[in-house]
Structure formats: C-alpha cells, structure tokens
Amino acid sequence: MLPIYKFFEKYLVLRFLSIHIVAYILSVAGCFVSYKGYWQTVFTIQTVDFNIISHILPTKISILLSQKSKEELQRTIDSNYGLFGIVVTDCSLSSKDCSSQKILYYSSRFFKKEPQIDTLDISPYDLLKDPPPILAESYYPKLFLNKREKTNKNNLGRIIGRVYYIRGNQPSFLDEYIKFIKKPLRLGFRSVVYGQTTILFLILGVLSWGIIEYQLKISKQKYNLLKAQVELDRINTLNETFSHVIESEFSSRVTNNLQQLDFAIKGIISRLRSDTINIIHDIQKAPLLSNTDDFDEILASYSKEHNDSNLLGLLRDANDSIKTIDFVVKELREITDLEEQSMVVQSELHNLKENLSPTITKRTKIEFDLTESPISIICNPWRFRSIIRNAIYNSSAALNKHSRNTKIVDFQPKIFIKCYVESKLAIIEIIDNGPGIPLDILPKLYESQERLNKSAGELRGNGSLIVTAYLKFHNGKVRKINHDEGGASVAFLFPISGD
C-alpha cells in the first residue's frame, strides 16, 4: 500500500482536485469574513441613523399626530426606502411594558404585512408628546452597542404615543451563501465581493498547483540526475579498473598506438599551421583590412562635413570592428606555434597592452604595472596572452554591466594588471573595481571542466574552460578573491623558469 504522500505524488488529477478543494474552502472562509464585515457596517450605519432621527423624528411625528396629518405622517416613515422599520403606536405610558398599545402607522416598504405588538419589545423607541418633544431622551453611546442609554433630559408634555426603530433581520451566512450560489447577482455589492473572493482563492489554487507541480518536476529531475551520477560513478570505476588491466597486460601495444597517435597529431598540427597561414593571408587581402588608415581619414573628414549622428555612430562602430578583426588576425599568426618556450612576462604583457581590442580600451581604463625585474617562465606566448586577455575581457564585461546598473553617477570602470614574484612563482594579477565575481561562479572559474556561461550559445561562453586547459598545459594555477571594499582580483601563478 502506497503512503499518502506517494499516492498524491503519483496522481496529477488528485493533486489538482485536492488543492482546489482547499482553495474553495478558504474562499468560503474569506466570504464569511466579508459577510461579517458587511453586516457589522450595516449595524453601525443604522446606529448612526437611529441616533440622528432620535433628535428629529419624535418632534415631527408628535406634531403630525396632533394635527392628524395621516398622509404626511405615512410619507415621513416611508422616506428611508425601507432600509429599517419605523412603527408608530398609541401607547400613553412611560413604562417600557405597554401590551395594550395599538399600531397606528408602520413602514410599508420595510414590512410586508402589519407587524405584531409582541415583536416591538426588543426594539428601541422614543416617546411622542404634546407639546412636541425638543430634547433627545435616549442615545447610543458607541457605534457597536445595541443598547441605548438615557441622556438624563426630559421633555414636558402629555404622552400621545411611541415611535419604534426596527432593525432588519440579519440572515445567517449559510442562507446568504446559498442564495449567492443560486443567484449570484441578486445580492448586489455583496455578490461582487463574494465573487471576487472566490475567484481570487481559485486563482491562488491554480498558482499553488503550478508551483507544486514545478517543484515536483525539479525534484524528479534532481533524482534522475543523482541516479545518472551514481551510474556514471559506477562506469568510471569500471573504466579505471579496465584501464589498469590494459596498462598491465597491453602496455607495449598501447605504447605503440600512442606513438602512432603522436605522429598523427603532429601531422594534423602541421596541416593546421599551413591552413591557418592561408586563411590569415586571404583575410588580410580584404579591402578594409588593407586600408585601415584610409578609413580613419575618411571617417575624420566625413564627421567634419556631415551631422548625421546615427550614420557617424555606425561608421565608428564599423571602424572599431575592422580594427578588432585586424587585431585578431594578427594574433592568429602565433596560434600556428603551439610549442612551449622561455618567455619574459613583462614583454608579453607589454605586447598585450599595445594590442588590446579597441572595444575594451574605449569603455574601461586599463593600467599596467611592469616595473618588476624581468620574470621568465616556460609557456606558449600566445596561450599566455589568451589567459590574461580572457580575465581582462571578463572584468571589462562585468564593469560595463555594473556601470549601466549602478546609481553612482561618476563611476569610473578601472582594471589594473601587475606582475611580481612570490615563493618562486610568477604571479600576474588582474584587479578591478567592479561588483565582484558571483559566488556561484567563484569556486569554478578557471578551475572547472564545465562551461560556466551555458546561456551564451555553442560558440561563446567557453573562456573559463579554455583557460583551465591552458593552465594545465603549462603547470599554471589560479587564485581568485572578492574584496570586502568592492571589486575582485584574479591571479595566475606560473613556475619561474630556471634561465
């Protein structure tokens, strides 16, 4: 037998119905709150009305009774549109009990038939006198009280009757809600409130159901991922075991195959070198790349003679793009040489400084500190500059995004690059004044074998993965930190060359 939570997890329709039943019950509770609030408001409004008419109505009805103006008296007690009842009797006693009194007039809009004398006992009343009373003898001290108190003021005169104030009968919530279900528009404003409350809770039920379904989907995906990871670990264990067997039993054959593979790789690299040189040669024959200086002169001349800011902006962007392509093509020449060699860090950083992409230097202030004594390491120069350039590009992108989002008006994006020696290691450190490296990326940056920016597309977002590979090729390491005062620093560590 399945546990209850497993039973709910298995059946989608049951989850949907259960959540919406709960949502409907909560909507009924919300309607009950509105019901209580509405009738409490009606009660307080009637209390205010009774207090007001206690100062006015006994005087007028006393006058009309004395003058026997029946039609005007009936119009007077019907003038409240039946929102509450008014009954006039002939009682001439001052005591509360007056069982022998007779009803003279009553609100025809409020009562469907003539009220009974015994129903008046619980209702408040004022005495009618001759001469007409001027002072109110009773009042409600607070809005929510149902009991009147004496004002300690008395009107002189002969008692000629009473005027009773009758509150309407408040229906039970069950009766009112059933009426709303049967005829939703019959209750007026209450129908709108009940309808809005019901719809609101049903919408919340749909949202809750959606969130729960999403969480269940995520949980299932995590479970499948964990299951796949366990299976992968098992395969890796088998692979390691099999590798040991191969190494011990077929080492000579593997060595021979590796030699053949090495020969094939060298052939591929040789073809790659020649193909890359041919591609670079063809690209550099492009008209714009061969006449970059002419383009600068034409752009300067055009900007003086024309005022089309949009076209000038496009031309400047095109000029920057041409220079960037020219810069990349020049850098590609060195990709054909993949061998390690002894190189001076300051020289390569100076080369990088002189050949940074215009799109970076235009929006970010970049400073280099190359005053340290010459530092030599064993590395491929092109890969070394690619490592440092990637860190600069990441800092520049973060600073550019931060400058758009920050509220600091005079924010100046800066990147500072310096090199120094520490514990027989050459350290190249890139420091910026940006928002820092996101905490979820910080431990993986330049150390993980996975893509960190998976949303960038297949041809982008691979910088960290490439730098990680380059560092492994040349025994490099990375050190990253977010500063408390703002900004971040990334340091690359390479063993110092023995030369």
N, C-alpha and C positions, 0 to 999 in steps of 0.2 A: 504493500500500500504506500502511495506517494505521500510525503509530508505536505502540509498545506501550502507552504511557500513554493515547493516544487510544482504542486498542482497548478498554482496561479502562474508560475513561470512558464509552464508548458502551453497553456491555452490563452491565446490572444483575445478572443471574444469574451471570455470570463473576466479577464483583467479590465477590458473596456467597460463591461456592464457594471462590475464592482465599483470602479472609480466613479462612474456616472450616477450610480445609486447613492453613493456617499455625497457627491456634489449636489444631488437633488435634495437630500435630507438637509444639507447645510443651507440650501436656498430656502427651504421651508422655515428653518430657524431664522434666516435673515428676514423673511416676510413677517414672521411673528414679532421681531424687533420693530419693524416698520409699523405693524398693526398697533403695538403698544404705544409707540410714539405718536401715531395719528390720533388715537382716541384720547391720549393724555392732552394733546394740543386742543382737541375739541372741548375737553373738560375745562381747561384753563380759559379758553375763549368764552365759554358760556359763563364761567365765574365772573369774568370781567363784565360781560353783558348784564348779568344779574345785579352786580354792584352799581352799574350805571343807571339801569332802569329803576332801581330802588329809590333813586333820588328824584325821578321824574314821573314814572308811570302811576304811582298811587295818587299823586295830585290830580293828574288829568282824568283818571278813571273816576275819582271821587266827584269831580266837577260834572263829568258826563252822567254819572248815576243820579246826581242831584237834579240835573236838567232832563233826565230820562231821554238822552240822545242815543237811542239804541244803534242806529246805523253808524254813527261816528265811532261809538264805542267798539262795535264789531270790526270796523276798518282798522282801528288802532291795534287791537290784539292780533289781527291777521297781518300786520305790516312787517313781521320778521320773516316772512316767506316760509314759515313752518320749521325753522331751524331749532326751535324749542317751543314748548307748550305754555300758554297762558290761560288760566281759568279764573273767572270772577264768580264769587258766591255771595249769598246774602247774610252770612254769619255776622251777628252783632255782639259776639262775646270776645273778650280779650284773652281768655284762656286758650290753650292750644287745642284741646278737645272740643270739637263742635260737630257732633254726629248728626244734629238735626238740620244742618245747613243745606241749602239747595244751590245747585249750579245755575247761574243766570246766563253767563256767556263763556265760550271757550274757543280756542284757536281752531278754526275749521280746516286749516291747511295741515295742522300737526296731528289732530285726532281724526281717525276715520269714522269713529262713532262717539257719542257723548260719553265722557269719562265717568267712572264711578266715584262716589264720595270717599269710599274707603281707600282709594288709591292716592288720595291727596295728603294722607297723614305724614308721609316721609318727605314731602316737598316743602321748600321754603315759601314763606308768604309775607305780605305786608298788609297792614290794616288800612281800610278805606274809611274816611271820616268826613263829617260835616261840622264845621267848615273843613275844606280840603287840607290835608297834612302838607307841611312845608319841609320838615326835617326828616332825614332817613333814620329809622329807629334800629335797623339791623344792617350788618355788612359782613363780607368775607375778609378776614384779616390777611389771608395768604392765598395765592393762586391755586395751590393744590389741595386746599382743605375743602371738605364737603359740608362743613358745619358753620353756620353764621353766628356771630356774636352781637350782643346789644351795643348800641352806641351811647346808651345812658341819656338819650334825648327823647322826650315825649311830646307828641302833638295833642293839643287840647281839641275836644270835639266829640260828637256822638259817633260811635262805630256804626257804619252802614253796610259793611261787607269786608271781603278779603279778596286779594289778588294773589294767586299761586303761580310759581315759576316751575315748570316741569322740564326736567332734563330728558333727553331721548334715551331709549334703552340701547345700551351698547351690546352688539351681537357678540357671540363667542367667536374666538379665532377660527375654530373648526367650521362653523356655519359660514363665516365670511370667506374662508379659503375655498370651501366647496362651491360657493357662489362664483368666486373668481375663476375656478376651473371650468364651470359650466358656461358662464357668460363673462368672458374676460373683460369686455368693455363696459359692463354695467356699473362698475364701482367708481367710475370716473378717475380721479387722480390716483386713488389707491390702486387701481388696475395698472396704471403706468409704473408705479413704484414696485408692485409685486412682479410685474412682467420684467422690468429691468433687473431686479434682484435675481429672479430665476434664470434669466439669460446669462447674467454675469457669472453665476456659480457654474452653470453648464459649460460656459467658455473656459472657466478655470479648470473644470474637469477635463476638457479636451486638452488643454495645455499640460496639465499634470500627467495625463495619459501619454502624451507625446514625450515628455521629459523622461518618464519611467521607461518607455519603450527605447528611447535613445540610450539610457543608462544600461538597460539590459543588452542592447546591441554592442555597446562598448565592452561590457563585461564578457560577453561571448567572444568578442574579438581578442580580448586580452587572454582569455582561456585558450583559444586556438593558437595564439602567439606563443604562450607558455608551452603548450603541447608541442608546437613545432620546434621550439628551442630545446626541449628535452630530447626530441628525436634527432635534432642537429648535433647535440652533445654526444648522443649515442653513436651517430655516424662518425663524428670527429674522433671518438675513442677508437672505433674500429679502424679508421683511417690511420691513426697513429700506430696502432698495433700492426696493421698491414705494412706500414712504412718501415717499421723495424725489421719485419720479416724480409722485405725487399732488400733493405740495406745489408742485412747479414748474409742472405743467400744469393743475391744477384748484384752485388756491388760492382763487380767487373763489367757486367753488361750495362748497368746504369751509367758507370763512368764513361763507357764508350759512347753511349747515347748522348750524354751531356757534352762530350767533345763535338759530336756531330751537330748538336743544337747550338753550341757556341759558334761553330763555323757558319751555320745558317744565319744566326743573329748578326754576325759581323757582315755577312753578305747583305742582309736587309738594311743594316745601318749604312753600308756603302751606297746602296741604291737610294736610300732616303736622303743621303747627303747630296748626291747628284741631282735628284729630283727637286729637292728644296732649292738648290742653287738655280736651277732652270726656272722654277716658279718665281723666285725673287727677281731674276733677270727680266721675266715677262712683265711682272707688276711694275717694275721701275721704268718700263717704257711707256707707262700710261701718261698721257699729255700733262695732266695736272701735277703729277708727282715729279715730272722732269722740269716743271716751270713754277715751282712754289714761290720763288722771289717775284716773278712777274705777277702772280696772283695777288701778292701783298701790295704791289704798286698799283695794280688796277683797283683793288678794294679801297686803298687810301684815296685815289683820285675820284672814285665814284662817290665816296662818302662826303667829299667836298662839294660835288656838283648836284647831288640829289638828296632829298629829305625823306625818302620812303624808309621809315624806321623798320617796318616789317621785313622788307627786302634786304636792308642792310644787316639785320639780325640773322637772316637766313644765310647771307653771304659770309658773315663772320663765322657762323657755325660750320659752314662748308669748309672754310679755310682751316678752322681748328681740326675738323675731321681729316682733311688732307694731311695736315702735319702729323696727326696721330697715326694715320696709316703709314706715312713715310717713316715715322719713328719705329713702328712695329716691324716694318720690312727690314730696316737696318738691324734691329735686334735679332731677326730671324737668321741673319748670316751666321751668328755664333751658335745657333742650335745644331748646326752640322758638326760641331766639335763637342762630343759628349765625354771626352776624357777628363780625368782629374789633373790638376796641375797646381804648382805652388803659386799663390797669388797674394797681393797686398790688399788688405781690406780697404784702407783709405783710398787707394787708386780706383777700386771698383765702385766705392760709394761716391767718389767724385764723378766718375763716369755716369753713374745713375743720376746724380744731381743735375748734370748738364743735359741729360736726355729724358727728363720726366715728361710725361704726357701733358700737353697744354691744358687739357680739361681738368687736370688735378691742380696745376700751379695757378690757374686763374681764380679758383674759388677758395684755396687754402694756402695759408702762409707756411712754407716748409723751410726749416733751418737745419743745417748740418754742423756738427762739431767734429772736425777731423784733425784736431791739434795733437792727439796722442801720437807717440812714436810709432813708426810703421809696424803693422801687425801682419804676419804671414800665416796663412792657413792653406791646407790642401783641399781644394774644392774646384768644381767647374764654374768658371766666372759667370756664364750665362745663367746657370741654375742659382748661383748665389744672388745675382741681381733680381731674379724672379722671386726668390723668397722674400727679400726686403721689399720689393715693389708690391707684392701682394699685401703685406702688412700695411704699407702706406695707403694702398687703394682702400683697404677695409676701414682704416682710420678716417680717410677723406670722406667715404660714403657715410659713415656714422656722424661725422661732423656736419656734413651737408644736411642730413636729415634733422639733426639736432638744431641747427641754425634756423630751419623752417618752422620747427615746433616750439622753440624756446621763446619766452616772453622777454628775454633780455635784449634790449634794443641794440646795444653796442657790442654784441657778442662777436669776437674775432676768432674763427677757427684756426688752430695752430697745430703743427706737427714738428717734433724735434727729434732728430736722429743723431746718436752719438755712438762711438766705439771705444772700448777700453779693455784692459786685461785684468782678469781676476781668477786666481787659483789655476794658472796655466791654461786658461780658456779665453779665447777671443769672444767678446760679448758685443753684439750690435743691438742697441736698444732703441725702440721707436716709442715715443711718448706723445700723447695728445691731450687736449683739454675738453674732450667730448663727454658723452653721458656714461662712458664705461662699457665694458663687454657684458652682454646679457648673461645672467647667472646660469641659464640652462646651456649656454654655448661655451662658457669659460673653460670648464674642465676638458672639453673635447677639441677645442680649437688647436689645430696644427698637431694633434696627437691621435686623433681617431681615424679609423679606416673607413668611415662612412661620410656621405655628403651631409653637410650641416644646413645648407640652404636648398632644400629639396623643391621649393616652390619656384626656383629661378629658371627651370627648364633644363633640357638634357645637355645643352652646350654651355651653361653657366652654372655658378654655384659650386664649382669643383676646386676652388682655390685652396681651401684648407686641406683637402685630400692630396692635391699635387705637392703642396709644401711639405706635408707629412712624409711623402715618398722621398722628396729631395733631401730632407733632413736625415732620413735613414741611409740614403746612398752615401752621404758624406759625414756620418757619425755626429750629426748635429742634434742639439736638444733645444727646447723652448721653455721659457719662463714667463708667465702671464700674471698680472695683478691689476685689480681695480683700486684706485686711490680713494681714500676717505674724503679728501677735499675736492674730488671730481677728476675725471679723466682716467686713462688706463695706460699701461705700458706693456709692451711685448718685447722680450729679449731673446735673441737667438745665440746659442753658445756653440762654438766650434773649437776642437783641439788646435793648439798653436803648432805651426809647422816647426820642424827641427832645424830648418835652414837659417 
